[in-house]
Amino acid sequence: MFAQALQNNLMPPLVVKERKKAYYKYLEFTQAESNCDLLSLFIAESVIAASDICRKG
């Protein structure tokens, strides 16, 4: 996912240690239910978090 984001000139998502369990939970749900809404929201939040960290330096 990181490489794909960079190849498309996008900020890669940042999944911090405290949120890894949630990431795997949403990924599992997406695979089981064929519904990527929750995972999409999680990734969007992770991209915003990465962007905030980059801005703060």
CYANA upper distance limits for C-alpha pairs under 8 A (distance plus 0.5 A):
  1 MET  CA      5 ALA  CA      6.71
  1 MET  CA     12 PRO  CA      7.82
  1 MET  CA     13 PRO  CA      8.39
  2 PHE  CA      6 LEU  CA      6.93
  2 PHE  CA     12 PRO  CA      5.62
  2 PHE  CA     13 PRO  CA      7.36
  3 ALA  CA      7 GLN  CA      6.60
  3 ALA  CA     12 PRO  CA      8.28
  4 GLN  CA      8 ASN  CA      6.83
  5 ALA  CA      9 ASN  CA      6.74
  5 ALA  CA     10 LEU  CA      5.33
  5 ALA  CA     11 MET  CA      6.68
  5 ALA  CA     12 PRO  CA      5.62
  6 LEU  CA     10 LEU  CA      6.04
  6 LEU  CA     11 MET  CA      7.25
  6 LEU  CA     12 PRO  CA      7.02
 11 MET  CA     47 VAL  CA      6.66
 11 MET  CA     50 ALA  CA      7.78
 11 MET  CA     51 SER  CA      7.36
 12 PRO  CA     47 VAL  CA      6.48
 12 PRO  CA     50 ALA  CA      7.74
 13 PRO  CA     43 ILE  CA      6.63
 13 PRO  CA     44 ALA  CA      7.95
 13 PRO  CA     46 SER  CA      5.27
 13 PRO  CA     47 VAL  CA      4.61
 13 PRO  CA     48 ILE  CA      8.19
 13 PRO  CA     49 ALA  CA      8.22
 13 PRO  CA     50 ALA  CA      6.65
 14 LEU  CA     46 SER  CA      5.51
 14 LEU  CA     47 VAL  CA      6.62
 14 LEU  CA     49 ALA  CA      7.19
 14 LEU  CA     50 ALA  CA      5.74
 15 VAL  CA     19 ARG  CA      6.66
 15 VAL  CA     20 LYS  CA      6.69
 15 VAL  CA     23 TYR  CA      8.02
 15 VAL  CA     46 SER  CA      6.49
 16 VAL  CA     20 LYS  CA      6.92
 19 ARG  CA     23 TYR  CA      6.83
 20 LYS  CA     24 TYR  CA      6.81
 21 LYS  CA     25 LYS  CA      6.62
 22 ALA  CA     26 TYR  CA      6.65
 23 TYR  CA     27 LEU  CA      6.56
 23 TYR  CA     39 LEU  CA      7.83
 23 TYR  CA     42 PHE  CA      7.65
 24 TYR  CA     28 GLU  CA      6.48
 25 LYS  CA     29 PHE  CA      6.69
 26 TYR  CA     30 THR  CA      6.56
 26 TYR  CA     38 LEU  CA      6.65
 26 TYR  CA     39 LEU  CA      5.62
 26 TYR  CA     42 PHE  CA      8.32
 27 LEU  CA     31 GLN  CA      6.80
 27 LEU  CA     39 LEU  CA      6.68
 28 GLU  CA     32 ALA  CA      6.61
 29 PHE  CA     33 GLU  CA      6.32
 29 PHE  CA     34 SER  CA      8.22
 29 PHE  CA     35 ASN  CA      7.93
 30 THR  CA     34 SER  CA      5.64
 30 THR  CA     35 ASN  CA      5.47
 30 THR  CA     36 CYS  CA      5.49
 30 THR  CA     37 ASP  CA      8.41
 30 THR  CA     38 LEU  CA      8.20
 30 THR  CA     39 LEU  CA      7.30
 31 GLN  CA     35 ASN  CA      8.01
 36 CYS  CA     40 SER  CA      6.37
 37 ASP  CA     41 LEU  CA      6.82
 38 LEU  CA     42 PHE  CA      6.69
 39 LEU  CA     43 ILE  CA      6.61
 40 SER  CA     44 ALA  CA      6.62
 41 LEU  CA     45 GLU  CA      6.69
 42 PHE  CA     46 SER  CA      6.70
 43 ILE  CA     47 VAL  CA      6.67
 44 ALA  CA     48 ILE  CA      6.80
 45 GLU  CA     49 ALA  CA      6.67
 46 SER  CA     50 ALA  CA      6.70
 47 VAL  CA     51 SER  CA      6.66
 48 ILE  CA     52 ASP  CA      6.65
 49 ALA  CA     53 ILE  CA      6.76
 50 ALA  CA     54 CYS  CA      6.76
 51 SER  CA     55 ARG  CA      6.75
 52 ASP  CA     56 LYS  CA      6.75
 53 ILE  CA     57 GLY  CA      6.64
